[in-house]
Amino acid sequence: MVINAQNGVEVGTEIQGRYLEKYAKPMMFFVNQLDSDKANWEGTIDSIHQSFGKKAIIVQYPLNSGSAFDGIIDVLLMKLFQFNGDTGVRTEHEIPANETERATQLHNSLVEAAAENDEPLMEIFFEKGSLTEDEMRRGLRRGIANRDLFPIFCGSAKKDMGIKRLMEFIINVTPYPNQVPKPKDTEGNEIACDSNAPTSIFVFKTVYEPHIGEVNYFKVISGKVTEGMDLTNMNNEVKERFSQLFASAGKNRNKITELYSGDIGCTVKLKNTKSNHTLNGSGAEWHFAPIEFPEPKFRTAIKARNEADDEKLGEMLTRTHQQDPTVLIEYSKELKQTIISGQGEHHLNILKWYLTNVYKIDVDFITPKIPYRETITKVAVADYRHKKQSGGAGQFGEVHIMIEPHIEGTPDPSKFKVDGKELTLNIRGKEEVKLDWGGKLVFYNCIVGGAIDARFLPAILKGIMEKMEEGPLTGSYARDIRVAVYDGKMHPVDSNEISFRLAGRNAFKTAFKNAGPKIMEPIYDVEVLVPSDKMGDVMSDLQNRRAIIMGMGSEKGFEKITAKVPLSEMNKYSTTLSSITSGRATFGMKFADYEQVPGEIQDKLLKAYESEQDEE
């Protein structure tokens, strides 16, 4: 974790630190830019301890900082490293007398921390009062692996000061791949980091490069990968040949012939392999769980300014998702919009920049529509006669229906009132339709005496489904409704399927409007981690967004707010939250359920839809 000595622990450091804790990953610190005039070593260390506790322990500190920075005291080796300009060349010296006491205190703290992670080492420490270099390494390695130690190094990357020593420590002291907790497959089996075991790799990233195509980055979990090797993709059963292997170093890729368990490498020209795929060699049947990416926090609709670019835009968005799975793309048939979602407004603005400047596609971001739902709150009846005569065969169909809300677990309807008269339903057939957009339609055949031939009932259901796909109130999907067809009429010659489809559709539309129709809106579970001093401002903003606060708590110096918030109120929330808290707060949101919108908002939505229809 690189820390800027001018600023100390920043927002991103805190956020990444929480992810590292969640996934139990080891961590080290490198305090950079100590050659800056505004470098503040003591303030930076205080901020590290404040955010990460006393597990963060000093291995190096600067002899001086600022423009005069040219030396680092290493309290593990008890040496002074002196640097000559920005060559990266170091010379080793004894620690100056005026720094000996401080260095000795920090060395003893480091020895004690190393001993605490190994019982035999603790006994040696109590007996001798110190540890050898090898014993120190053993204790530090175990402490780092278990997240009981976060070593702190320092230097200037720009002037190559302290970088080589950091690399030496990583090579000599930090845990090897076979010394950290073993990864588990989806069956819960622990997979040892063993180069002699069957080969298994996990692809964690896919990027696209011009003139090369897709580049797949992977980690060798078990066994070894050699050039020309065939592996089977466990996600799609496709065999892939690894014709070339590379070790990646920044922008450079160095061609190699083999990689062993614990190694990270990349390859090109795989046919059907993407991020989160597992590939196995002979004798391995493991399958590793995909990386869990955070839920999107910002959504917008996207449209190409030139319709001729629509197809190209679709291809580029698909490629973007493959490279960055936190960018989600969905064409909503319901909203008639392409919706893209990401981790924030800035995230999607970067995507827009690439589309415009790299792929030469001019696009506009548009406020996305909300996927409302429509339903009813009471019983209603309606009938509709479709009659058309225009020479030759005519069209005739009459349908009488009763509709009511569907509530899971309630008994089938048996009686209802029409014009003060109570009618009994004789259910002859029942069909439950699980709707793609959530909820159900339950369709009852209650026809007696052959008023409508049974062969016309599927047409009536089809007409009702058509209207449920375009609700009568705002054109949104309708859900959770029971429909009983209890009467009607047909003609021996003119009745056909289209007649009853139209009759069913129009009868449903009329009944729906008389059944206490309600618009339902998507509600999201929102969790906000906010600094204590900004709690009031964030709470106030949430309440202005019609949020219902479900709970509050504390987590690592942050206050945690959980709330239920309508999606329509979350537009650009990530930008607002960042503005309120200077970027320190984070939040996550996940779909929860649909709930009825308040009356005044429903009125606004109805008027807006009517206005839209008039314009069309």
Buried (B, 14 or more C-beta within 10 A) or exposed (E): BEBBBBBBBBBEBBBEBBEBEEEEEBBBBBBBBBBBEEBBBEEBBEBBBEBBEEBBBBBBBBBEBBEEBBBBBBBBBBBBBBBEEEEBEBEEEEBEEEBEEEBEEBBEBBBBBBBBBBEEBBEBBEEEEEBEEEBBBBBBBBBBBBBBBBBBBBBBBEBBBBBBBBEEBEEEBBBEBEEBEBBEBEEEEEBEBBBEBBBBBBBBBBBEEEEEEBBBBBBBBBBBBBBEBEBBBBBEEBEBBBEBBBBEEEEEBEEBEBBBBBBBBBBBBBEEBBBBBBBBBEEBEBBBEBEEBEBBBBBBBBBBEEEEBEEBBBEBBEBBBBBBBBBBBEEEEBBEBBBBBBBBBEBBEBBBEEBEEEBEBEBEBEEBBBBBBBBBEEBBBBBBBBEEEEEEEBBBBBBBBBBBBBEEEEEEBEEBEBEEEEBEBEEEEEEEBEBEBBBBBBBBBBBEEEBBEEEBBBBBBBBBBBBBBBBBBBBBBBBBBBBBBBBBBBBEEBBBBBBBBBBBBBBBBBBBBBBEBBBBBBBBBBBBBBBEEBBEBBBEBBEEBBBEEEEEEEEEEBBBBBBBBBBBBBBBBBBBBBEBBEEBBBBBBEEBEBBBBEEEBBEEBBEEBEEEEEEE
